[in-house]
């Protein structure tokens, strides 16, 4: 009887801990879909993308008329990864992949409202809002962009990843590893058998479908998927054009034995520089790209990384590299964050350095009460339309009070 009561007490305490942790999360995990003209990807506010191969929204070409109706997954699962040493000797690795959730000790926890996928007319964008490591020490935000304007830009999406300290009352982390893991399941003749390789000049690591039988509607070794590194920023200043390292590893030894990633092993592999591919070929693989390794993360620092995630329906490696070039060009043309001198924060109408109700008051006064003009017109053009009018008030009200989308960046 005594043992039964102890067991019940332990169960109740565990249940209470789980419920309390869930209540401490300001928002629950959600998934949304971004779409180009020919492919889609499911993304979340926890750093996950792919959602364990849900199908049809996995950077595949199922909706675009792929001749193989079963080829509905190119990315099975993926996640941003951050590892660090806490309190001098405790290695912590957080991710959101292979079913790891915000209730797990190594999962990310969403704490701010996300912005659902919005269509600018030129791209889809999903903003994750802030999510944090399980100990609340480090905060991350990811904006996902999917070009929609031209068929030449339909085979890739871009990530803008920001990382900064969240809990400044705790000792700063050391020995940071920042990157992501992507489990590509490029369609193949048998199971998830993939070949892998890299192209150093393009900062690209990739996987390729395996073709053995020659029986399909197209050769599966003409299908590709990969990750390319675009740029790293520290406090909005570019500082690196290449990743720390990238490699592929086989799932049979690194994932399958435990049903997921092993933090200590992942931390080790993320420390390795340069490019490497798995010794195993035409097997189930996953890709690790380490964006950077940092000695520490100070209270004043924000690090940002731009990364392209790509797939290719049918072609050669040269064709795939052409798409990588298109991805890089789209980034250069649209997302390279060099704010113009007449606009720092769009929506900061009074130029105070932040967006708040004072900006709304200033804009209303200017438009309807003869108040002073904005210091910078582009900052008062809240919706980025090229005009300052009542639509900017509507946009700013929605953003400040109704969970509406963030104003576009100044460099659009």
C-alpha positions in Angstrom: 0.0 0.0 0.0 2.9 2.4 0.9 4.7 1.7 -2.4 1.4 2.3 -4.3 1.0 5.7 -2.5 4.6 6.7 -3.3 4.1 5.7 -7.0 0.9 7.8 -7.1 2.7 10.8 -5.5 5.5 10.6 -8.0 3.0 10.4 -10.9 1.1 13.4 -9.6 4.3 15.5 -9.1 5.5 14.6 -12.6 2.1 15.5 -14.1 2.0 18.8 -12.3 5.6 19.6 -13.5 4.5 19.0 -17.1 1.4 21.1 -16.8 3.2 23.9 -15.1 5.9 23.9 -17.9 3.2 24.0 -20.5 1.5 26.9 -18.8 4.8 28.8 -18.7 5.0 28.7 -22.4 3.2 31.8 -23.7 2.1 30.1 -26.9 1.8 26.5 -27.9 3.6 24.9 -30.9 2.1 25.6 -34.2 2.9 24.7 -37.8 2.2 26.7 -41.0 3.1 26.3 -44.7 5.1 28.5 -46.9 4.8 28.0 -50.7 6.7 28.9 -53.8 5.3 28.5 -57.3 6.3 24.8 -57.3 6.9 23.5 -53.8 5.9 23.9 -50.2 7.5 23.5 -46.8 5.8 23.1 -43.4 7.5 25.2 -40.7 6.9 25.9 -37.0 7.4 28.3 -34.2 9.7 25.9 -32.4 12.5 25.8 -35.0 11.2 22.6 -36.6 10.4 22.1 -40.3 9.3 19.0 -42.2 7.2 17.7 -39.3 8.5 14.1 -39.7 7.6 13.7 -43.3 3.9 14.7 -43.2 3.9 14.6 -47.0 3.1 17.2 -49.8 4.6 20.0 -47.8 8.2 18.8 -47.5 10.0 20.7 -50.3 8.6 18.1 -52.7 6.9 18.6 -56.1 3.8 16.5 -55.5 1.5 19.5 -56.1 3.5 20.6 -59.1 2.8 17.4 -61.0 5.7 15.1 -60.1 5.3 12.0 -62.3 5.7 9.8 -59.2 2.8 10.4 -56.9 4.6 8.7 -54.0 7.5 11.2 -54.1 5.9 13.6 -51.7 8.8 14.1 -49.2 12.3 15.6 -49.9 12.8 16.9 -46.3 11.6 14.4 -43.7 12.5 16.6 -40.7 14.7 19.5 -39.7 15.6 21.8 -36.9 17.8 24.6 -35.8 20.3 23.3 -33.2 22.1 25.2 -30.5 24.6 23.7 -28.1 26.7 25.3 -25.3 28.4 24.8 -22.0 26.4 26.1 -19.0 27.9 26.9 -15.6 31.3 25.9 -16.8 30.8 22.1 -17.2 27.2 21.2 -18.2 26.8 20.6 -21.9 23.4 21.5 -23.2 22.1 20.8 -26.7 18.6 21.9 -27.8 16.7 21.0 -31.0 13.2 20.3 -32.3 13.5 17.2 -34.5 12.4 13.5 -34.5 9.5 14.3 -32.2 11.4 16.3 -29.6 8.9 18.7 -28.2 8.8 21.8 -26.0 8.1 19.6 -23.0 11.3 17.6 -23.5 14.4 18.8 -21.6 16.3 19.3 -24.8 13.4 21.0 -26.8 12.8 24.6 -27.7 9.9 26.4 -26.0 7.9 29.1 -27.9 7.2 32.1 -25.8 6.1 34.9 -28.1 3.3 35.0 -30.7 4.2 33.9 -34.2 3.1 35.7 -37.4 1.3 33.3 -39.7 2.3 33.0 -43.3 1.6 36.2 -45.2 1.8 36.8 -48.9 3.6 40.0 -49.9 2.9 39.5 -53.6 6.6 38.7 -54.1 7.2 36.1 -51.4 5.6 34.2 -48.5 7.0 34.9 -45.1 6.4 33.1 -41.8 7.8 34.6 -38.6 8.3 32.2 -35.7 8.3 34.8 -32.9 10.7 34.2 -30.0 11.4 30.7 -28.8 13.9 29.8 -26.1 16.2 27.0 -25.0 14.7 24.8 -22.4 16.6 26.6 -19.6 15.4 30.0 -21.0 19.0 31.2 -21.4 19.1 31.8 -25.1 16.4 33.2 -27.4 16.0 32.4 -31.1 13.8 33.8 -33.9 13.4 32.5 -37.4 11.8 34.2 -40.4 11.1 31.9 -43.4 10.9 33.3 -46.9 9.5 31.5 -50.0 9.9 33.4 -53.3 6.7 33.4 -55.3 7.3 35.8 -58.1 9.2 33.8 -60.8 9.5 30.1 -61.6 13.3 30.3 -61.6 13.0 30.9 -57.8 10.6 28.2 -56.9 12.9 25.4 -55.7 14.3 27.0 -52.5 13.3 28.8 -49.3 15.4 31.0 -47.1 15.9 31.2 -43.3 16.8 34.3 -41.4 17.8 33.1 -37.9 18.6 35.4 -35.0 20.1 34.4 -31.7 20.6 36.4 -28.5 20.7 36.1 -24.7 17.2 35.8 -23.2 17.9 35.5 -19.4 20.7 38.0 -18.6 20.6 37.1 -14.9 22.4 33.8 -15.5 26.0 33.3 -16.4 26.6 33.6 -20.1 26.9 30.3 -22.1 30.3 29.3 -23.5 31.6 27.1 -26.3 28.5 27.7 -28.4 27.6 25.6 -31.5 25.0 27.1 -33.7 23.6 25.3 -36.8 20.9 23.0 -38.0 20.2 19.4 -38.8 18.1 18.3 -41.9 17.0 14.8 -42.5 16.5 14.7 -46.3 14.6 11.7 -47.6 15.2 12.4 -51.3 13.0 10.0 -53.2 14.9 6.8 -54.2 14.2 3.4 -55.7 14.4 1.7 -52.3 13.5 3.3 -49.0 15.5 6.4 -48.1 18.7 5.5 -49.8 20.6 8.7 -50.5 24.1 9.7 -51.8 25.7 12.8 -50.4 28.3 15.3 -51.4 29.3 19.0 -51.1 30.3 21.9 -53.2 32.7 24.2 -51.3 32.5 27.2 -53.6 28.7 27.3 -53.1 28.8 26.7 -49.3 26.6 23.7 -50.2 26.1 20.3 -48.7 23.6 18.0 -50.5 21.9 14.7 -50.7 20.9 12.9 -53.9 18.3 10.2 -54.6 19.6 6.6 -55.4 18.7 5.0 -58.7 19.1 1.2 -59.1 16.3 -0.3 -61.0 15.6 2.1 -63.8 11.9 1.3 -63.6 10.5 4.6 -62.4 9.0 7.5 -64.4 12.3 9.4 -64.0 15.7 8.5 -62.6 15.8 9.2 -58.9 19.4 10.1 -59.0 18.3 13.3 -60.8 16.5 14.4 -57.6 18.5 16.6 -55.1 18.2 18.4 -51.8 20.7 20.6 -49.9 21.6 23.4 -47.5 23.6 26.4 -48.6 25.1 29.0 -46.2 24.6 32.7 -47.3 25.9 35.1 -44.7 26.6 35.6 -41.0 26.0 38.9 -39.1 27.0 40.1 -35.7 25.0 43.1 -34.5 23.7 43.6 -38.1 27.3 43.8 -39.6 28.4 41.0 -41.9 31.3 39.0 -40.6 31.5 35.7 -42.4 30.4 34.2 -45.8 31.2 30.5 -45.0 29.9 28.1 -42.4 32.1 26.6 -39.7 31.5 23.1 -41.1 29.0 20.7 -42.7 28.8 16.9 -42.9 26.4 14.0 -43.5 26.0 11.1 -41.2 24.1 7.8 -41.4 20.9 7.4 -39.4 21.6 3.8 -38.7 24.3 4.7 -36.2 23.4 8.2 -35.2 19.6 8.3 -35.0 18.0 4.8 -35.2 19.5 3.3 -32.0 17.8 5.9 -29.8 15.0 7.1 -32.1 16.5 10.6 -32.2 19.6 12.7 -31.9 22.1 12.2 -29.0 23.1 15.6 -27.7 26.8 14.8 -26.7 27.4 13.2 -30.1 25.8 16.1 -32.0 27.8 18.6 -30.0 31.0 16.8 -30.9 30.2 16.7 -34.6 29.2 20.4 -34.7 32.7 21.3 -33.4 34.4 19.9 -36.6 35.3 22.4 -39.2 35.2 21.9 -43.0 33.1 19.6 -45.1 32.8 15.8 -44.9 30.4 13.2 -46.1 29.3 9.8 -44.6 31.5 6.8 -45.3 28.2 5.0 -45.9 26.7 5.6 -49.4 23.1 5.1 -50.6 21.7 4.8 -47.1 19.4 6.9 -44.9 21.4 10.0 -44.1 21.0 13.3 -42.2 22.9 16.6 -42.8 24.5 18.8 -40.2 25.6 22.3 -40.9 27.3 24.3 -38.2 27.0 28.0 -38.9 29.5 29.1 -36.3 31.1 28.3 -33.0 31.3 31.1 -30.5 33.4 31.4 -27.3 30.5 33.1 -25.6 27.3 35.1 -26.2 27.4 38.5 -24.5 24.4 40.6 -23.4 25.0 43.1 -26.2 25.2 40.7 -29.1 22.7 39.5 -31.7 23.9 37.0 -34.2 22.0 36.4 -37.4 22.5 33.8 -40.2 21.0 33.6 -43.6 20.6 30.0 -45.0 19.0 28.6 -48.1 17.3 25.2 -48.1 16.8 23.8 -51.6 15.5 20.8 -53.6 15.5 19.9 -57.3 13.0 17.8 -59.1 14.9 16.5 -62.1 18.4 17.4 -63.4 22.1 17.1 -63.0 24.4 18.4 -60.2 25.2 21.3 -62.5 21.4 22.1 -62.8 21.1 21.9 -59.0 24.1 24.3 -58.6 22.3 26.7 -61.0 19.5 26.8 -58.5 21.9 27.5 -55.7 23.1 30.5 -57.7 19.4 31.6 -58.0 19.0 31.3 -54.3 22.1 33.4 -53.6 20.9 36.0 -56.2 17.5 36.2 -54.5 19.2 36.8 -51.2 21.4 39.5 -52.6 18.6 41.2 -54.4 16.0 41.1 -51.6 17.3 40.3 -48.1 20.8 41.6 -47.7 20.2 43.8 -44.6 21.8 47.1 -45.4 19.2 49.6 -44.2 19.1 52.8 -46.3 20.2 55.9 -44.4 16.6 57.3 -44.4 15.1 54.2 -42.7 16.3 52.2 -39.8 13.1 50.6 -38.4 9.9 50.8 -40.5 7.0 51.8 -38.3 9.2 53.8 -35.9 7.4 57.0 -37.0 8.8 59.2 -34.3 12.3 57.8 -34.8 12.7 56.9 -31.1 14.4 53.5 -31.8 11.4 51.3 -31.3 7.8 50.8 -32.3 5.1 51.7 -29.8 1.9 53.7 -29.2 3.9 56.9 -29.6 4.4 56.1 -33.2 0.7 55.7 -33.7 0.0 59.1 -32.0 2.7 60.8 -34.1 1.3 59.3 -37.4 -2.3 60.3 -36.6 -1.2 63.8 -35.6 0.7 64.2 -38.9 -2.1 62.9 -41.2 -5.1 64.5 -39.5 -4.1 67.2 -37.0 -1.4 69.2 -38.8 1.3 67.6 -36.7 5.0 67.6 -37.7 6.1 65.4 -40.6 8.0 62.2 -39.9 11.8 62.5 -39.6 12.1 59.8 -42.3 9.2 59.2 -44.6 10.2 55.6 -45.2 9.9 54.8 -41.5 6.3 56.2 -41.5 5.4 54.2 -44.6 4.5 51.3 -42.3 3.1 48.9 -44.9 5.9 49.6 -47.4 3.5 50.7 -50.1 5.5 53.8 -51.0 2.9 56.1 -49.6 2.1 57.5 -46.1 -1.7 57.2 -45.7 -4.4 55.8 -43.5 -3.5 52.3 -44.5 -0.3 52.8 -42.5 -2.3 53.6 -39.4 -4.4 50.4 -39.9 -1.2 48.3 -40.4 0.4 49.8 -37.2 -2.7 49.3 -35.1 -3.0 45.7 -36.2 0.7 45.1 -35.4 0.7 46.8 -32.0 -2.7 45.6 -30.7 -4.1 42.8 -32.8 -1.2 40.4 -33.5 -0.8 41.6 -37.1 2.3 41.1 -39.1 5.5 43.0 -38.4 6.2 46.0 -40.7 8.4 45.0 -43.7 12.1 45.6 -43.3 13.5 48.9 -44.5 15.6 47.3 -47.3 12.5 46.1 -49.2 
